[in-house]
Amino acid sequence: MSTLLRIVITFILSLFVLSSANGVTQEEVIAITILGEARGEGQVGMYAVACVISQRAKERKLTGAQVCLQKLQFSCNNKGLNTKLLDTPQAAYAMMLAKNINNLDLTFTKQANHYHTKAVRPYWSKGKQPVVTIGNHLFFKL
């Protein structure tokens, strides 16, 4: 399947998912993803995850919400969006990041487009060196 066809299919599917997200806005989708992935890492860790979302959106020519909703991209969303995360103390900062997702300093993570915690070793990281470590996350430019 061509890259263009994959992008078109992903775009169409993500529009469907967004339209059926029970009133969750695109910014809330991004904030929920940031919270699900890094709320325990403080503002620095949450900013780093937001940078990866932004980098992927830029590379794939998608919105941040579309990237967050792509299947198996962010483990916190594998079982659906956990809207309860919007009630956590970190939610205001995550929403601020989501609203500014296209204006983040991507050099903070050295344009990383992947990351994982130190506790796991996903198949895609085998033989790869992280470009930066922030908190408990290793960031990669693949």
N, CA, C and O atoms as a GROMACS GRO file, in nm:
protein
  568
    1MET      N    1   0.085  -0.117   0.000
    1MET     CA    2   0.000   0.000   0.000
    1MET      C    3   0.090   0.124   0.000
    1MET      O    4   0.188   0.130   0.074
    2SER      N    5   0.057   0.220  -0.081
    2SER     CA    6   0.140   0.340  -0.092
    2SER      C    7   0.127   0.426   0.033
    2SER      O    8   0.028   0.418   0.106
    3THR      N    9   0.226   0.509   0.056
    3THR     CA   10   0.225   0.598   0.171
    3THR      C   11   0.108   0.695   0.162
    3THR      O   12   0.040   0.721   0.262
    4LEU      N   13   0.083   0.747   0.043
    4LEU     CA   14  -0.027   0.841   0.026
    4LEU      C   15  -0.161   0.774   0.059
    4LEU      O   16  -0.245   0.835   0.126
    5LEU      N   17  -0.180   0.652   0.013
    5LEU     CA   18  -0.305   0.581   0.041
    5LEU      C   19  -0.320   0.558   0.191
    5LEU      O   20  -0.430   0.574   0.245
    6ARG      N   21  -0.212   0.521   0.259
    6ARG     CA   22  -0.216   0.502   0.404
    6ARG      C   23  -0.255   0.632   0.475
    6ARG      O   24  -0.334   0.630   0.569
    7ILE      N   25  -0.199   0.744   0.430
    7ILE     CA   26  -0.230   0.873   0.491
    7ILE      C   27  -0.378   0.906   0.472
    7ILE      O   28  -0.444   0.952   0.565
    8VAL      N   29  -0.429   0.884   0.352
    8VAL     CA   30  -0.570   0.913   0.323
    8VAL      C   31  -0.660   0.825   0.409
    8VAL      O   32  -0.757   0.875   0.467
    9ILE      N   33  -0.631   0.697   0.417
    9ILE     CA   34  -0.712   0.605   0.497
    9ILE      C   35  -0.707   0.645   0.645
    9ILE      O   36  -0.810   0.648   0.712
   10THR      N   37  -0.588   0.676   0.695
   10THR     CA   38  -0.573   0.717   0.835
   10THR      C   39  -0.653   0.844   0.861
   10THR      O   40  -0.719   0.856   0.964
   11PHE      N   41  -0.646   0.939   0.768
   11PHE     CA   42  -0.719   1.064   0.783
   11PHE      C   43  -0.869   1.039   0.790
   11PHE      O   44  -0.937   1.093   0.878
   12ILE      N   45  -0.922   0.958   0.699
   12ILE     CA   46  -1.065   0.930   0.697
   12ILE      C   47  -1.108   0.857   0.824
   12ILE      O   48  -1.211   0.892   0.884
   13LEU      N   49  -1.031   0.758   0.866
   13LEU     CA   50  -1.064   0.684   0.988
   13LEU      C   51  -1.058   0.774   1.111
   13LEU      O   52  -1.143   0.763   1.200
   14SER      N   53  -0.960   0.862   1.117
   14SER     CA   54  -0.949   0.948   1.234
   14SER      C   55  -1.062   1.049   1.238
   14SER      O   56  -1.106   1.087   1.347
   15LEU      N   57  -1.111   1.094   1.123
   15LEU     CA   58  -1.227   1.182   1.122
   15LEU      C   59  -1.348   1.111   1.180
   15LEU      O   60  -1.426   1.170   1.255
   16PHE      N   61  -1.364   0.985   1.144
   16PHE     CA   62  -1.475   0.905   1.197
   16PHE      C   63  -1.462   0.891   1.348
   16PHE      O   64  -1.560   0.908   1.421
   17VAL      N   65  -1.342   0.859   1.395
   17VAL     CA   66  -1.322   0.841   1.538
   17VAL      C   67  -1.346   0.973   1.611
   17VAL      O   68  -1.412   0.975   1.715
   18LEU      N   69  -1.294   1.084   1.556
   18LEU     CA   70  -1.315   1.213   1.620
   18LEU      C   71  -1.463   1.249   1.625
   18LEU      O   72  -1.510   1.304   1.725
   19SER      N   73  -1.535   1.219   1.519
   19SER     CA   74  -1.676   1.256   1.515
   19SER      C   75  -1.759   1.170   1.610
   19SER      O   76  -1.870   1.209   1.647
   20SER      N   77  -1.707   1.055   1.650
   20SER     CA   78  -1.783   0.968   1.741
   20SER      C   79  -1.721   0.965   1.880
   20SER      O   80  -1.746   0.871   1.956
   21ALA      N   81  -1.643   1.066   1.914
   21ALA     CA   82  -1.573   1.068   2.043
   21ALA      C   83  -1.657   1.131   2.154
   21ALA      O   84  -1.602   1.183   2.251
   22ASN      N   85  -1.789   1.128   2.140
   22ASN     CA   86  -1.881   1.173   2.245
   22ASN      C   87  -1.850   1.314   2.294
   22ASN      O   88  -1.842   1.338   2.415
   23GLY      N   89  -1.833   1.406   2.203
   23GLY     CA   90  -1.815   1.545   2.240
   23GLY      C   91  -1.674   1.581   2.285
   23GLY      O   92  -1.654   1.693   2.333
   24VAL      N   93  -1.579   1.494   2.272
   24VAL     CA   94  -1.440   1.523   2.309
   24VAL      C   95  -1.379   1.604   2.195
   24VAL      O   96  -1.382   1.562   2.080
   25THR      N   97  -1.323   1.720   2.228
   25THR     CA   98  -1.262   1.805   2.126
   25THR      C   99  -1.126   1.751   2.084
   25THR      O  100  -1.069   1.664   2.151
   26GLN      N  101  -1.075   1.802   1.974
   26GLN     CA  102  -0.942   1.760   1.929
   26GLN      C  103  -0.837   1.794   2.033
   26GLN      O  104  -0.746   1.715   2.057
   27GLU      N  105  -0.848   1.911   2.096
   27GLU     CA  106  -0.752   1.949   2.200
   27GLU      C  107  -0.761   1.856   2.320
   27GLU      O  108  -0.660   1.823   2.381
   28GLU      N  109  -0.882   1.812   2.354
   28GLU     CA  110  -0.898   1.718   2.466
   28GLU      C  111  -0.837   1.583   2.432
   28GLU      O  112  -0.780   1.518   2.520
   29VAL      N  113  -0.848   1.539   2.308
   29VAL     CA  114  -0.785   1.413   2.266
   29VAL      C  115  -0.635   1.421   2.289
   29VAL      O  116  -0.574   1.328   2.343
   30ILE      N  117  -0.575   1.532   2.250
   30ILE     CA  118  -0.430   1.550   2.268
   30ILE      C  119  -0.395   1.556   2.416
   30ILE      O  120  -0.301   1.491   2.460
   31ALA      N  121  -0.471   1.634   2.492
   31ALA     CA  122  -0.445   1.648   2.636
   31ALA      C  123  -0.458   1.514   2.707
   31ALA      O  124  -0.375   1.480   2.792
   32ILE      N  125  -0.561   1.436   2.673
   32ILE     CA  126  -0.579   1.304   2.734
   32ILE      C  127  -0.459   1.215   2.703
   32ILE      O  128  -0.413   1.140   2.790
   33THR      N  129  -0.409   1.222   2.581
   33THR     CA  130  -0.293   1.141   2.544
   33THR      C  131  -0.170   1.184   2.623
   33THR      O  132  -0.097   1.100   2.675
   34ILE      N  133  -0.147   1.314   2.632
   34ILE     CA  134  -0.033   1.365   2.710
   34ILE      C  135  -0.044   1.318   2.855
   34ILE      O  136   0.054   1.271   2.914
   35LEU      N  137  -0.163   1.331   2.912
   35LEU     CA  138  -0.184   1.290   3.051
   35LEU      C  139  -0.167   1.140   3.069
   35LEU      O  140  -0.106   1.095   3.166
   36GLY      N  141  -0.220   1.063   2.976
   36GLY     CA  142  -0.210   0.918   2.986
   36GLY      C  143  -0.068   0.867   2.973
   36GLY      O  144  -0.032   0.765   3.031
   37GLU      N  145   0.011   0.938   2.897
   37GLU     CA  146   0.148   0.895   2.873
   37GLU      C  147   0.248   0.951   2.974
   37GLU      O  148   0.349   0.886   3.003
   38ALA      N  149   0.222   1.071   3.029
   38ALA     CA  150   0.329   1.135   3.106
   38ALA      C  151   0.284   1.219   3.226
   38ALA      O  152   0.363   1.300   3.274
   39ARG      N  153   0.162   1.205   3.274
   39ARG     CA  154   0.120   1.291   3.385
   39ARG      C  155   0.208   1.274   3.509
   39ARG      O  156   0.220   1.366   3.590
   40GLY      N  157   0.270   1.159   3.526
   40GLY     CA  158   0.359   1.136   3.640
   40GLY      C  159   0.500   1.185   3.618
   40GLY      O  160   0.585   1.171   3.706
   41GLU      N  161   0.528   1.242   3.502
   41GLU     CA  162   0.663   1.288   3.468
   41GLU      C  163   0.680   1.439   3.485
   41GLU      O  164   0.784   1.494   3.450
   42GLY      N  165   0.579   1.505   3.538
   42GLY     CA  166   0.586   1.649   3.558
   42GLY      C  167   0.573   1.724   3.426
   42GLY      O  168   0.554   1.664   3.320
   43GLN      N  169   0.584   1.855   3.434
   43GLN     CA  170   0.565   1.938   3.316
   43GLN      C  171   0.670   1.913   3.208
   43GLN      O  172   0.639   1.919   3.089
   44VAL      N  173   0.792   1.885   3.248
   44VAL     CA  174   0.898   1.859   3.150
   44VAL      C  175   0.866   1.733   3.070
   44VAL      O  176   0.877   1.733   2.947
   45GLY      N  177   0.827   1.626   3.138
   45GLY     CA  178   0.792   1.502   3.069
   45GLY      C  179   0.669   1.515   2.982
   45GLY      O  180   0.664   1.458   2.873
   46MET      N  181   0.571   1.590   3.029
   46MET     CA  182   0.450   1.612   2.949
   46MET      C  183   0.482   1.695   2.825
   46MET      O  184   0.429   1.669   2.717
   47TYR      N  185   0.569   1.794   2.840
   47TYR     CA  186   0.610   1.875   2.725
   47TYR      C  187   0.681   1.787   2.622
   47TYR      O  188   0.658   1.801   2.502
   48ALA      N  189   0.766   1.698   2.669
   48ALA     CA  190   0.840   1.609   2.578
   48ALA      C  191   0.746   1.520   2.498
   48ALA      O  192   0.764   1.503   2.378
   49VAL      N  193   0.645   1.464   2.563
   49VAL     CA  194   0.547   1.380   2.493
   49VAL      C  195   0.470   1.465   2.392
   49VAL      O  196   0.444   1.421   2.280
   50ALA      N  197   0.433   1.586   2.431
   50ALA     CA  198   0.363   1.676   2.338
   50ALA      C  199   0.451   1.705   2.216
   50ALA      O  200   0.400   1.716   2.104
   51CYS      N  201   0.581   1.717   2.237
   51CYS     CA  202   0.673   1.740   2.124
   51CYS      C  203   0.671   1.623   2.027
   51CYS      O  204   0.674   1.643   1.906
   52VAL      N  205   0.665   1.501   2.078
   52VAL     CA  206   0.659   1.383   1.991
   52VAL      C  207   0.528   1.383   1.912
   52VAL      O  208   0.527   1.352   1.793
   53ILE      N  209   0.417   1.415   1.977
   53ILE     CA  210   0.289   1.423   1.906
   53ILE      C  211   0.300   1.526   1.794
   53ILE      O  212   0.258   1.500   1.682
   54SER      N  213   0.355   1.641   1.825
   54SER     CA  214   0.369   1.748   1.725
   54SER      C  215   0.461   1.706   1.611
   54SER      O  216   0.432   1.733   1.495
   55GLN      N  217   0.572   1.641   1.644
   55GLN     CA  218   0.666   1.595   1.542
   55GLN      C  219   0.600   1.494   1.448
   55GLN      O  220   0.616   1.503   1.327
   56ARG      N  221   0.527   1.399   1.505
   56ARG     CA  222   0.458   1.300   1.422
   56ARG      C  223   0.352   1.366   1.333
   56ARG      O  224   0.338   1.332   1.216
   57ALA      N  225   0.279   1.461   1.389
   57ALA     CA  226   0.177   1.532   1.311
   57ALA      C  227   0.242   1.604   1.193
   57ALA      O  228   0.190   1.602   1.081
   58LYS      N  229   0.354   1.667   1.218
   58LYS     CA  230   0.427   1.739   1.113
   58LYS      C  231   0.475   1.642   1.005
   58LYS      O  232   0.456   1.666   0.886
   59GLU      N  233   0.537   1.532   1.047
   59GLU     CA  234   0.590   1.434   0.951
   59GLU      C  235   0.481   1.365   0.871
   59GLU      O  236   0.499   1.336   0.753
   60ARG      N  237   0.368   1.338   0.935
   60ARG     CA  238   0.262   1.260   0.870
   60ARG      C  239   0.154   1.348   0.806
   60ARG      O  240   0.061   1.298   0.742
   61LYS      N  241   0.170   1.480   0.824
   61LYS     CA  242   0.072   1.575   0.769
   61LYS      C  243  -0.069   1.546   0.821
   61LYS      O  244  -0.166   1.542   0.746
   62LEU      N  245  -0.076   1.526   0.953
   62LEU     CA  246  -0.202   1.500   1.023
   62LEU      C  247  -0.215   1.602   1.135
   62LEU      O  248  -0.120   1.673   1.168
   63THR      N  249  -0.333   1.608   1.194
   63THR     CA  250  -0.349   1.690   1.313
   63THR      C  251  -0.295   1.612   1.434
   63THR      O  252  -0.278   1.491   1.428
   64GLY      N  253  -0.270   1.685   1.542
   64GLY     CA  254  -0.225   1.618   1.663
   64GLY      C  255  -0.325   1.515   1.712
   64GLY      O  256  -0.287   1.407   1.756
   65ALA      N  257  -0.454   1.547   1.705
   65ALA     CA  258  -0.558   1.453   1.748
   65ALA      C  259  -0.559   1.328   1.660
   65ALA      O  260  -0.577   1.218   1.710
   66GLN      N  261  -0.540   1.346   1.530
   66GLN     CA  262  -0.536   1.230   1.441
   66GLN      C  263  -0.420   1.139   1.477
   66GLN      O  264  -0.435   1.016   1.477
   67VAL      N  265  -0.305   1.197   1.507
   67VAL     CA  266  -0.189   1.116   1.548
   67VAL      C  267  -0.222   1.040   1.676
   67VAL      O  268  -0.191   0.922   1.688
   68CYS      N  269  -0.282   1.108   1.772
   68CYS     CA  270  -0.315   1.045   1.901
   68CYS      C  271  -0.411   0.928   1.885
   68CYS      O  272  -0.406   0.833   1.962
   69LEU      N  273  -0.498   0.936   1.786
   69LEU     CA  274  -0.600   0.833   1.768
   69LEU      C  275  -0.558   0.722   1.673
   69LEU      O  276  -0.633   0.626   1.654
   70GLN      N  277  -0.440   0.734   1.612
   70GLN     CA  278  -0.395   0.625   1.525
   70GLN      C  279  -0.376   0.500   1.609
   70GLN      O  280  -0.325   0.506   1.721
   71LYS      N  281  -0.418   0.389   1.555
   71LYS     CA  282  -0.414   0.263   1.628
   71LYS      C  283  -0.271   0.228   1.672
   71LYS      O  284  -0.176   0.235   1.594
   72LEU      N  285  -0.260   0.191   1.797
   72LEU     CA  286  -0.134   0.142   1.858
   72LEU      C  287  -0.022   0.244   1.857
   72LEU      O  288   0.095   0.206   1.859
   73GLN      N  289  -0.054   0.373   1.854
   73GLN     CA  290   0.050   0.476   1.860
   73GLN      C  291   0.085   0.511   2.003
   73GLN      O  292   0.202   0.530   2.038
   74PHE      N  293  -0.018   0.521   2.087
   74PHE     CA  294   0.001   0.558   2.227
   74PHE      C  295  -0.074   0.456   2.313
   74PHE      O  296  -0.196   0.445   2.303
   75SER      N  297  -0.002   0.384   2.395
   75SER     CA  298  -0.062   0.274   2.469
   75SER      C  299  -0.176   0.319   2.559
   75SER      O  300  -0.267   0.241   2.586
   76CYS      N  301  -0.173   0.442   2.606
   76CYS     CA  302  -0.280   0.488   2.695
   76CYS      C  303  -0.415   0.493   2.624
   76CYS      O  304  -0.518   0.493   2.691
   77ASN      N  305  -0.416   0.498   2.491
   77ASN     CA  306  -0.541   0.506   2.416
   77ASN      C  307  -0.583   0.373   2.355
   77ASN      O  308  -0.683   0.367   2.283
   78ASN      N  309  -0.510   0.266   2.381
   78ASN     CA  310  -0.541   0.138   2.319
   78ASN      C  311  -0.680   0.087   2.353
   78ASN      O  312  -0.740   0.013   2.274
   79LYS      N  313  -0.732   0.124   2.468
   79LYS     CA  314  -0.866   0.080   2.508
   79LYS      C  315  -0.967   0.194   2.503
   79LYS      O  316  -1.074   0.185   2.564
   80GLY      N  317  -0.933   0.300   2.431
   80GLY     CA  318  -1.021   0.416   2.422
   80GLY      C  319  -0.968   0.532   2.504
   80GLY      O  320  -0.874   0.518   2.582
   81LEU      N  321  -1.031   0.648   2.484
   81LEU     CA  322  -0.989   0.768   2.556
   81LEU      C  323  -1.039   0.767   2.700
   81LEU      O  324  -1.158   0.743   2.724
   82ASN      N  325  -0.950   0.792   2.794
   82ASN     CA  326  -0.986   0.798   2.935
   82ASN      C  327  -1.014   0.945   2.970
   82ASN      O  328  -0.924   1.017   3.016
   83THR      N  329  -1.137   0.988   2.949
   83THR     CA  330  -1.172   1.128   2.972
   83THR      C  331  -1.160   1.169   3.118
   83THR      O  332  -1.156   1.289   3.149
   84LYS      N  333  -1.156   1.074   3.209
   84LYS     CA  334  -1.140   1.106   3.352
   84LYS      C  335  -1.007   1.175   3.378
   84LYS      O  336  -0.991   1.245   3.478
   85LEU      N  337  -0.910   1.156   3.289
   85LEU     CA  338  -0.780   1.221   3.305
   85LEU      C  339  -0.793   1.373   3.299
   85LEU      O  340  -0.707   1.444   3.351
   86LEU      N  341  -0.898   1.422   3.237
   86LEU     CA  342  -0.918   1.568   3.228
   86LEU      C  343  -0.955   1.628   3.363
   86LEU      O  344  -0.959   1.750   3.377
   87ASP      N  345  -0.981   1.544   3.463
   87ASP     CA  346  -1.013   1.590   3.598
   87ASP      C  347  -0.892   1.584   3.691
   87ASP      O  348  -0.906   1.607   3.811
   88THR      N  349  -0.774   1.555   3.638
   88THR     CA  350  -0.654   1.545   3.722
   88THR      C  351  -0.591   1.683   3.739
   88THR      O  352  -0.618   1.774   3.661
   89PRO      N  353  -0.507   1.700   3.841
   89PRO     CA  354  -0.441   1.829   3.863
   89PRO      C  355  -0.353   1.875   3.745
   89PRO      O  356  -0.334   1.995   3.726
   90GLN      N  357  -0.302   1.781   3.668
   90GLN     CA  358  -0.213   1.814   3.557
   90GLN      C  359  -0.288   1.855   3.429
   90GLN      O  360  -0.226   1.895   3.331
   91ALA      N  361  -0.420   1.844   3.431
   91ALA     CA  362  -0.499   1.864   3.309
   91ALA      C  363  -0.487   2.004   3.250
   91ALA      O  364  -0.484   2.019   3.128
   92ALA      N  365  -0.481   2.107   3.333
   92ALA     CA  366  -0.473   2.244   3.279
   92ALA      C  367  -0.346   2.261   3.196
   92ALA      O  368  -0.348   2.322   3.090
   93TYR      N  369  -0.234   2.207   3.246
   93TYR     CA  370  -0.109   2.218   3.170
   93TYR      C  371  -0.117   2.137   3.041
   93TYR      O  372  -0.071   2.184   2.936
   94ALA      N  373  -0.174   2.018   3.047
   94ALA     CA  374  -0.188   1.935   2.927
   94ALA      C  375  -0.276   2.004   2.824
   94ALA      O  376  -0.247   1.998   2.704
   95MET      N  377  -0.382   2.070   2.868
   95MET     CA  378  -0.470   2.143   2.774
   95MET      C  379  -0.395   2.260   2.711
   95MET      O  380  -0.413   2.289   2.593
   96MET      N  381  -0.311   2.328   2.789
   96MET     CA  382  -0.231   2.438   2.734
   96MET      C  383  -0.138   2.385   2.625
   96MET      O  384  -0.124   2.447   2.520
   97LEU      N  385  -0.075   2.270   2.651
   97LEU     CA  386   0.012   2.211   2.550
   97LEU      C  387  -0.069   2.172   2.426
   97LEU      O  388  -0.025   2.195   2.313
   98ALA      N  389  -0.185   2.113   2.447
   98ALA     CA  390  -0.269   2.070   2.335
   98ALA      C  391  -0.310   2.189   2.248
   98ALA      O  392  -0.311   2.180   2.125
   99LYS      N  393  -0.344   2.300   2.311
   99LYS     CA  394  -0.384   2.421   2.236
   99LYS      C  395  -0.268   2.480   2.157
   99LYS      O  396  -0.290   2.550   2.058
  100ASN      N  397  -0.146   2.452   2.200
  100ASN     CA  398  -0.027   2.507   2.135
  100ASN      C  399   0.056   2.399   2.067
  100ASN      O  400   0.176   2.418   2.045
  101ILE      N  401  -0.005   2.287   2.032
  101ILE     CA  402   0.067   2.170   1.982
  101ILE      C  403   0.151   2.201   1.858
  101ILE      O  404   0.255   2.138   1.837
  102ASN      N  405   0.109   2.296   1.778
  102ASN     CA  406   0.184   2.330   1.655
  102ASN      C  407   0.291   2.435   1.678
  102ASN      O  408   0.359   2.475   1.583
  103ASN      N  409   0.308   2.480   1.801
  103ASN     CA  410   0.404   2.587   1.830
  103ASN      C  411   0.509   2.546   1.934
  103ASN      O  412   0.572   2.633   1.995
  104LEU      N  413   0.527   2.418   1.954
  104LEU     CA  414   0.624   2.371   2.053
  104LEU      C  415   0.765   2.372   1.996
  104LEU      O  416   0.783   2.365   1.874
  105ASP      N  417   0.864   2.382   2.083
  105ASP     CA  418   1.004   2.378   2.042
  105ASP      C  419   1.047   2.232   2.029
  105ASP      O  420   1.084   2.168   2.127
  106LEU      N  421   1.043   2.181   1.907
  106LEU     CA  422   1.072   2.040   1.883
  106LEU      C  423   1.219   2.006   1.902
  106LEU      O  424   1.255   1.888   1.906
  107THR      N  425   1.304   2.106   1.913
  107THR     CA  426   1.445   2.078   1.942
  107THR      C  427   1.461   2.030   2.086
  107THR      O  428   1.564   1.973   2.121
  108PHE      N  429   1.360   2.052   2.169
  108PHE     CA  430   1.364   2.005   2.308
  108PHE      C  431   1.386   1.854   2.314
  108PHE      O  432   1.459   1.805   2.400
  109THR      N  433   1.324   1.782   2.221
  109THR     CA  434   1.342   1.637   2.214
  109THR      C  435   1.424   1.598   2.091
  109THR      O  436   1.425   1.482   2.050
  110LYS      N  437   1.494   1.695   2.034
  110LYS     CA  438   1.578   1.672   1.916
  110LYS      C  439   1.498   1.608   1.802
  110LYS      O  440   1.545   1.516   1.736
  111GLN      N  441   1.376   1.659   1.781
  111GLN     CA  442   1.284   1.613   1.677
  111GLN      C  443   1.250   1.464   1.690
  111GLN      O  444   1.224   1.398   1.589
  112ALA      N  445   1.250   1.413   1.810
  112ALA     CA  446   1.214   1.271   1.832
  112ALA      C  447   1.071   1.246   1.786
  112ALA      O  448   0.982   1.330   1.804
  113ASN      N  449   1.051   1.130   1.725
  113ASN     CA  450   0.917   1.092   1.682
  113ASN      C  451   0.870   0.962   1.748
  113ASN      O  452   0.762   0.911   1.718
  114HIS      N  453   0.951   0.909   1.837
  114HIS     CA  454   0.916   0.788   1.913
  114HIS      C  455   0.975   0.801   2.054
  114HIS      O  456   1.071   0.875   2.076
  115TYR      N  457   0.917   0.729   2.147
  115TYR     CA  458   0.972   0.721   2.283
  115TYR      C  459   0.915   0.597   2.351
  115TYR      O  460   0.815   0.540   2.308
  116HIS      N  461   0.980   0.559   2.456
  116HIS     CA  462   0.926   0.454   2.544
  116HIS      C  463   0.984   0.473   2.682
  116HIS      O  464   1.084   0.544   2.700
  117THR      N  465   0.922   0.409   2.780
  117THR     CA  466   0.975   0.419   2.916
  117THR      C  467   1.098   0.330   2.928
  117THR      O  468   1.120   0.240   2.847
  118LYS      N  469   1.176   0.357   3.030
  118LYS     CA  470   1.295   0.276   3.055
  118LYS      C  471   1.258   0.132   3.093
  118LYS      O  472   1.343   0.043   3.087
  119ALA      N  473   1.133   0.111   3.132
  119ALA     CA  474   1.090  -0.021   3.180
  119ALA      C  475   1.060  -0.120   3.068
  119ALA      O  476   1.046  -0.239   3.095
  120VAL      N  477   1.051  -0.074   2.944
  120VAL     CA  478   1.017  -0.164   2.833
  120VAL      C  479   1.120  -0.153   2.722
  120VAL      O  480   1.200  -0.059   2.717
  121ARG      N  481   1.118  -0.250   2.632
  121ARG     CA  482   1.205  -0.251   2.514
  121ARG      C  483   1.122  -0.292   2.393
  121ARG      O  484   1.123  -0.409   2.356
  122PRO      N  485   1.052  -0.197   2.331
  122PRO     CA  486   0.971  -0.234   2.215
  122PRO      C  487   1.057  -0.279   2.097
  122PRO      O  488   1.174  -0.243   2.087
  123TYR      N  489   0.997  -0.359   2.010
  123TYR     CA  490   1.070  -0.415   1.896
  123TYR      C  491   1.137  -0.308   1.811
  123TYR      O  492   1.247  -0.328   1.760
  124TRP      N  493   1.071  -0.193   1.796
  124TRP     CA  494   1.123  -0.090   1.705
  124TRP      C  495   1.248  -0.021   1.760
  124TRP      O  496   1.319   0.046   1.685
  125SER      N  497   1.276  -0.036   1.890
  125SER     CA  498   1.392   0.031   1.948
  125SER      C  499   1.519  -0.054   1.942
  125SER      O  500   1.628  -0.007   1.975
  126LYS      N  501   1.505  -0.181   1.901
  126LYS     CA  502   1.620  -0.271   1.898
  126LYS      C  503   1.728  -0.214   1.806
  126LYS      O  504   1.704  -0.185   1.689
  127GLY      N  505   1.848  -0.199   1.862
  127GLY     CA  506   1.962  -0.148   1.786
  127GLY      C  507   1.962   0.002   1.767
  127GLY      O  508   2.052   0.055   1.702
  128LYS      N  509   1.864   0.073   1.822
  128LYS     CA  510   1.856   0.219   1.808
  128LYS      C  511   1.906   0.286   1.934
  128LYS      O  512   1.892   0.233   2.045
  129GLN      N  513   1.965   0.403   1.917
  129GLN     CA  514   2.012   0.482   2.030
  129GLN      C  515   1.919   0.601   2.052
  129GLN      O  516   1.884   0.671   1.956
  130PRO      N  517   1.878   0.625   2.176
  130PRO     CA  518   1.793   0.742   2.201
  130PRO      C  519   1.870   0.872   2.173
  130PRO      O  520   1.991   0.880   2.192
  131VAL      N  521   1.797   0.972   2.128
  131VAL     CA  522   1.859   1.103   2.104
  131VAL      C  523   1.859   1.186   2.232
  131VAL      O  524   1.938   1.280   2.246
  132VAL      N  525   1.770   1.152   2.325
  132VAL     CA  526   1.765   1.222   2.453
  132VAL      C  527   1.686   1.136   2.552
  132VAL      O  528   1.596   1.060   2.514
  133THR      N  529   1.720   1.149   2.680
  133THR     CA  530   1.646   1.086   2.788
  133THR      C  531   1.588   1.198   2.874
  133THR      O  532   1.659   1.288   2.917
  134ILE      N  533   1.456   1.189   2.898
  134ILE     CA  534   1.389   1.288   2.981
  134ILE      C  535   1.305   1.213   3.083
  134ILE      O  536   1.209   1.144   3.047
  135GLY      N  537   1.340   1.227   3.209
  135GLY     CA  538   1.270   1.153   3.313
  135GLY      C  539   1.283   1.003   3.289
  135GLY      O  540   1.394   0.953   3.272
  136ASN      N  541   1.172   0.933   3.288
  136ASN     CA  542   1.173   0.789   3.267
  136ASN      C  543   1.150   0.749   3.122
  136ASN      O  544   1.122   0.633   3.094
  137HIS      N  545   1.160   0.844   3.031
  137HIS     CA  546   1.138   0.816   2.888
  137HIS      C  547   1.265   0.832   2.806
  137HIS      O  548   1.345   0.923   2.828
  138LEU      N  549   1.282   0.740   2.711
  138LEU     CA  550   1.390   0.747   2.613
  138LEU      C  551   1.328   0.792   2.482
  138LEU      O  552   1.227   0.736   2.440
  139PHE      N  553   1.386   0.893   2.417
  139PHE     CA  554   1.330   0.950   2.295
  139PHE      C  555   1.419   0.917   2.176
  139PHE      O  556   1.542   0.923   2.184
  140PHE      N  557   1.355   0.883   2.063
  140PHE     CA  558   1.424   0.836   1.943
  140PHE      C  559   1.379   0.915   1.822
  140PHE      O  560   1.264   0.958   1.814
  141LYS      N  561   1.469   0.934   1.727
  141LYS     CA  562   1.438   0.989   1.596
  141LYS      C  563   1.455   0.875   1.497
  141LYS      O  564   1.567   0.840   1.462
  142LEU      N  565   1.342   0.817   1.452
  142LEU     CA  566   1.348   0.703   1.359
  142LEU      C  567   1.320   0.749   1.217
  142LEU      O  568   1.320   0.667   1.125
   0.00000   0.00000   0.00000
